[in-house]
Amino acid sequence: MRGNSRDSDYCRAQGPVLVRREGALGRLTLNKPKALNALDHEMVRLLTDALDRFAADDAVQAVAIDGAGDRGLCAGGDVRYLVAHTGRDGAALLADEYRLDARIARYPKPYVALMDGAVMGGGVGVSAHGSVRVVTKRSVVAMPEVTIGYVPDVGGTWLLGHAPGETGVHTALTAARLGPTDAIACGFADFQVDDLPALLDALRDGAPAVTAAEDLAVDPGPSALHAAREWIDRCYSAADLAGIRDALAADPHPDARAAAEAIGRAAPLAATMTLRAVRDARGFSELEDALRVEYVLTRCAIRRPDFAEGVRAMLVDRDRAPAWSPARIEDVTRETEHAFLSLTREDDPPLTFM
């Protein structure tokens, strides 16, 4: 599809992903506002197809993604589906989602992510790997996977591992919610733009994406997370999860003690694997390396009781009282970790990248 192709060739005015061409802009809108635009397999496929078509359309100079409704871009992936589909179907969803994230990171045209409101889990995957990442004063960015017995994925370990100092490890292990200032400081976003309609108008008119965002950007102010680097970097440099928790608990700063309590609420095994994955991602040369490791970890995570229990406690019954197994950080042994990593299956689809 080249040049002045008809919008009806690939645009969609309804469904879980709205796809349209507006002047020089390709628009993608996640359209499940009642579910806070949580990503399911159909949405992943629709996004992938639309990106391929926009890339081939000479009339499209940039692509922008946002979320329907007033609550946010996307609250994450369809974890209820994964609880019910722990075999090949669940693995296929993960593989397709990670390929989409890699596609976004390598997209040949400016990819503008409007990270307004809640942006969590899978929402980070379809936004924070873009070339122009915009938060607003309402943005809340988080990777809260350890609270449901899961591990950060969608390239989250790559982003967290490359955050300044130990701020990424802190964010991952405490499921910290980052406002716009901290999201920019941690490398999840580039600009704060509160006038999104003006930004979209500029992109429709063909303005260069970076220039348009820069022209409308506001000063996000100082980052509280950056200001806390002294105790964060010191405490999170401990060798293992127990050491980090103990260092935080012993620190005089009240935020450090609150972080220790947050780690104490996380699933011990998931948090242990998360710490390793984020640290390992620092040494990878490209995003795809982190996605390959995440694909191993997430296939294992969805097949352990902790995941179903975490989803139950945090998202279904919402009693916020999960019964983790193992129950304590000290109970996670090498044998536990090896058993976790044995849960991949030969019939899982391979994760390959073009």
PEHUHU-V694857 format. One record per residue. N is the residue number from 1. RES is the residue in one small letter. PHI is phi in whole degrees, -180 to 180 (* if undefined). OMEGA is omega in whole degrees, 0 to 359 (999 if undefined). BURIAL is + if it has 24 or more other ideal C-beta (glycine too) atoms within 12 Angstrom, else -. Layout:
<<N/RES/PHI/OMEGA/BURIAL> <N/RES/PHI/OMEGA/BURIAL>>
//
This chain:
<<1/m/*/187/-> <2/r/-129/170/-> <3/g/55/186/-> <4/n/-87/179/-> <5/s/-69/180/-> <6/r/-69/178/-> <7/d/-56/184/-> <8/s/-67/179/-> <9/d/-64/184/-> <10/y/-149/181/+> <11/c/-83/183/+> <12/r/-131/180/+> <13/a/-96/179/-> <14/q/-150/182/-> <15/g/104/185/-> <16/p/-74/173/+> <17/v/-135/177/+> <18/l/-88/182/+> <19/v/-127/177/+> <20/r/-153/176/+> <21/r/-109/182/+> <22/e/-122/185/+> <23/g/62/180/-> <24/a/-88/187/+> <25/l/-111/168/+> <26/g/-92/183/+> <27/r/-106/173/+> <28/l/-124/178/+> <29/t/-128/174/+> <30/l/-68/195/+> <31/n/-126/170/+> <32/k/-130/188/+> <33/p/-62/179/-> <34/k/-66/177/-> <35/a/-101/185/+> <36/l/51/173/+> <37/n/58/179/+> <38/a/-60/185/+> <39/l/-78/170/+> <40/d/-117/186/+> <41/h/-65/178/+> <42/e/-60/180/-> <43/m/-64/178/+> <44/v/-60/180/+> <45/r/-66/180/-> <46/l/-65/178/+> <47/l/-63/180/+> <48/t/-61/180/+> <49/d/-63/181/+> <50/a/-64/179/+> <51/l/-64/178/+> <52/d/-62/182/+> <53/r/-71/176/+> <54/f/-63/180/+> <55/a/-62/183/+> <56/a/-89/183/-> <57/d/-97/184/+> <58/d/-65/180/-> <59/a/-74/181/+> <60/v/-91/181/+> <61/q/-98/179/+> <62/a/-155/178/+> <63/v/-123/176/+> <64/a/-127/177/+> <65/i/-122/175/+> <66/d/-145/182/+> <67/g/-123/177/+> <68/a/-73/180/+> <69/g/85/185/-> <70/d/-111/185/-> <71/r/-101/178/+> <72/g/157/179/+> <73/l/-67/185/+> <74/c/-171/182/+> <75/a/-88/178/+> <76/g/137/179/+> <77/g/-91/183/+> <78/d/-84/186/+> <79/v/-70/177/+> <80/r/-63/176/+> <81/y/-62/181/+> <82/l/-66/176/+> <83/v/-62/183/+> <84/a/-87/184/-> <85/h/-134/184/-> <86/t/-90/181/+> <87/g/-94/186/-> <88/r/-62/182/-> <89/d/-63/178/+> <90/g/-65/179/+> <91/a/-64/179/+> <92/a/-64/176/+> <93/l/-60/180/+> <94/l/-60/182/+> <95/a/-62/180/+> <96/d/-66/179/+> <97/e/-65/181/+> <98/y/-69/175/+> <99/r/-63/176/+> <100/l/-62/179/+> <101/d/-60/178/+> <102/a/-66/178/+> <103/r/-61/179/+> <104/i/-62/181/+> <105/a/-64/183/+> <106/r/-108/188/-> <107/y/-63/186/+> <108/p/-77/178/-> <109/k/-120/177/+> <110/p/-55/180/+> <111/y/-116/187/+> <112/v/-103/180/+> <113/a/-99/178/+> <114/l/-95/189/+> <115/m/-91/181/+> <116/d/-82/177/+> <117/g/68/184/+> <118/a/-77/177/+> <119/v/-137/187/+> <120/m/-136/174/+> <121/g/51/181/+> <122/g/-58/175/+> <123/g/-64/175/+> <124/v/-66/181/+> <125/g/-61/182/+> <126/v/-92/181/+> <127/s/-130/191/+> <128/a/-75/173/+> <129/h/-96/180/+> <130/g/-74/183/+> <131/s/-84/177/+> <132/v/-133/187/+> <133/r/-114/189/+> <134/v/-115/172/+> <135/v/-106/176/+> <136/t/-126/179/+> <137/k/-64/180/-> <138/r/-95/189/+> <139/s/-69/172/+> <140/v/-133/185/+> <141/v/-111/183/+> <142/a/-155/170/+> <143/m/-122/190/+> <144/p/-93/190/+> <145/e/-60/184/+> <146/v/-65/180/+> <147/t/-79/177/+> <148/i/-122/177/+> <149/g/73/182/+> <150/y/-120/178/+> <151/v/-126/178/+> <152/p/-57/180/+> <153/d/-137/184/+> <154/v/49/183/+> <155/g/79/180/+> <156/g/-63/179/+> <157/t/-65/177/+> <158/w/-65/179/+> <159/l/-64/181/+> <160/l/-66/180/+> <161/g/-67/181/+> <162/h/-102/173/+> <163/a/-70/183/+> <164/p/-61/177/+> <165/g/55/181/+> <166/e/-103/183/+> <167/t/-65/178/+> <168/g/-69/177/+> <169/v/-64/177/+> <170/h/-58/181/+> <171/t/-62/182/+> <172/a/-68/188/+> <173/l/-77/180/+> <174/t/-103/185/+> <175/a/55/184/+> <176/a/-62/177/+> <177/r/-98/185/+> <178/l/-98/170/+> <179/g/-75/185/+> <180/p/-59/182/+> <181/t/-65/181/+> <182/d/-70/178/+> <183/a/-62/177/+> <184/i/-69/181/+> <185/a/-62/181/+> <186/c/-87/178/+> <187/g/88/176/+> <188/f/-88/183/+> <189/a/-148/184/+> <190/d/-114/187/+> <191/f/-137/165/+> <192/q/-102/177/+> <193/v/-128/182/+> <194/d/-93/178/-> <195/d/-101/182/-> <196/l/-68/176/+> <197/p/-57/178/-> <198/a/-66/178/-> <199/l/-64/179/+> <200/l/-63/178/+> <201/d/-61/180/-> <202/a/-64/179/+> <203/l/-69/176/+> <204/r/-61/181/+> <205/d/-81/176/-> <206/g/91/178/-> <207/a/-65/175/+> <208/p/-56/189/-> <209/a/-61/181/+> <210/v/-63/180/+> <211/t/-63/180/-> <212/a/-62/179/+> <213/a/-67/179/+> <214/e/-62/183/-> <215/d/-65/183/-> <216/l/-102/184/+> <217/a/-68/174/+> <218/v/-113/178/-> <219/d/-70/181/-> <220/p/-74/181/+> <221/g/84/184/-> <222/p/-74/180/-> <223/s/-90/176/+> <224/a/-66/180/-> <225/l/-67/177/+> <226/h/-63/180/+> <227/a/-67/181/-> <228/a/-94/185/+> <229/r/-57/184/+> <230/e/-60/181/-> <231/w/-81/178/+> <232/i/-64/183/+> <233/d/-64/181/+> <234/r/-70/186/-> <235/c/-70/185/+> <236/y/-83/174/+> <237/s/-84/178/-> <238/a/-59/190/+> <239/a/-68/186/-> <240/d/-141/185/+> <241/l/-64/179/+> <242/a/-62/179/+> <243/g/-65/177/-> <244/i/-64/180/+> <245/r/-58/182/+> <246/d/-67/179/-> <247/a/-65/178/+> <248/l/-66/181/+> <249/a/-64/182/+> <250/a/-88/183/-> <251/d/-75/182/+> <252/p/-72/183/-> <253/h/-73/183/-> <254/p/-62/178/-> <255/d/-69/177/+> <256/a/-67/179/+> <257/r/-66/176/-> <258/a/-65/177/-> <259/a/-65/177/+> <260/a/-60/179/+> <261/e/-67/179/-> <262/a/-64/177/+> <263/i/-64/178/+> <264/g/-65/178/+> <265/r/-89/182/+> <266/a/-72/175/+> <267/a/-66/186/+> <268/p/-57/182/+> <269/l/-70/179/+> <270/a/-61/179/+> <271/a/-67/177/+> <272/t/-63/180/+> <273/m/-69/178/+> <274/t/-65/179/+> <275/l/-57/180/+> <276/r/-64/184/+> <277/a/-65/180/+> <278/v/-67/178/+> <279/r/-66/179/+> <280/d/-64/183/+> <281/a/-63/178/+> <282/r/-61/183/+> <283/g/-93/181/-> <284/f/-80/182/-> <285/s/-89/181/-> <286/e/-153/182/-> <287/l/-55/184/+> <288/e/-59/177/+> <289/d/-62/179/+> <290/a/-67/179/+> <291/l/-63/178/+> <292/r/-64/178/+> <293/v/-66/179/+> <294/e/-60/181/+> <295/y/-64/174/+> <296/v/-65/186/+> <297/l/-66/184/+> <298/t/-73/175/+> <299/r/-63/177/+> <300/c/-70/184/+> <301/a/-62/184/+> <302/i/-70/182/+> <303/r/-100/177/+> <304/r/-105/180/+> <305/p/-59/182/+> <306/d/-57/184/+> <307/f/-66/178/+> <308/a/-60/179/+> <309/e/-68/179/+> <310/g/-65/177/+> <311/v/-63/177/+> <312/r/-59/187/+> <313/a/-70/187/+> <314/m/-98/188/+> <315/l/-122/183/+> <316/v/-102/178/-> <317/d/-75/178/-> <318/r/59/175/-> <319/d/-84/178/-> <320/r/54/180/-> <321/a/-133/181/-> <322/p/-70/175/+> <323/a/-101/184/-> <324/w/-78/175/+> <325/s/-140/2/-> <326/p/-66/185/+> <327/a/-85/184/-> <328/r/-127/177/-> <329/i/-57/182/+> <330/e/-66/181/-> <331/d/-87/177/-> <332/v/-83/182/+> <333/t/-111/174/-> <334/r/-59/179/-> <335/e/-64/177/-> <336/t/-62/181/+> <337/e/-66/179/+> <338/h/-64/178/-> <339/a/-63/177/-> <340/f/-59/185/+> <341/l/-75/179/+> <342/s/-90/189/-> <343/l/-92/171/+> <344/t/-71/183/+> <345/r/-128/182/-> <346/e/-64/182/-> <347/d/-90/174/-> <348/d/-65/178/+> <349/p/-65/179/-> <350/p/-72/175/-> <351/l/-100/180/+> <352/t/-122/180/-> <353/f/-123/178/-> <354/m/-80/999/->>
//
